[in-house]
Amino acid sequence: MADDKSKAGGPDRDRINVHEDYELRDWSQKFGVTPEKLKEVVKKVGPMVTDVEKALK
């Protein structure tokens, strides 16, 4: 499903879309990991930011 940039809000900020270059870049930078590592973790635990953050700690 395409990311609708005109409808940014809570649900959009709760998920990481690794198919959007800017999200992959920004979240990788926030968590201090490579984009490849972030993709790996999202594949394992899903796209929810809280789950990804827990997995990276």
N, C-alpha and C positions, 0 to 999 in steps of 0.2 A: 504494500500500500504506500502510495506516495505521501511524503510529508507536506501537509498543507500549511505553508508558512504564514498564511493570513489568519490562522486559528491557533496561534501560539498561546499557551496557557499551562495550567497545572498539569494535566495529563501529558502534555508534550514534554514538560521539564522532568517528569518522573521516569522517562524512558530514554534509552540511548539507541539511536538509529545508526548502526555502524555502516549503513549504506549511503549515508550523507557525509561527504568529505569534511564539511565544517564541523559536524558533530563529532566525528571520529577524532579530528584534530583537537577540538576544544576539550572533550572528555579525557583524552589521553594526556593532555597537558595538565588538567586538573588533578588527575590521579597519579601523575608522574610515571607513566608507563608508556611503552611503545604502542602504536596503533595495532600492531599484530597481537600483542599481549591483551589489549582491550578486546579485540575481536574474539580471541580464544576464551576469555572469561565470560563474555556475553553469550557465546555459544554454549558454555557449560551451565551458567546460572540463569540466563535469560536477560532481557533488556532493562529490567527495573534498576534504577540508580542505586537504591538501598542495597539490593542483592549484590550488585557488582562491587560496591564499596566494601561490603562485608567480606567478599571473596578475596579482595586485594589486601586486606589487613592481615 
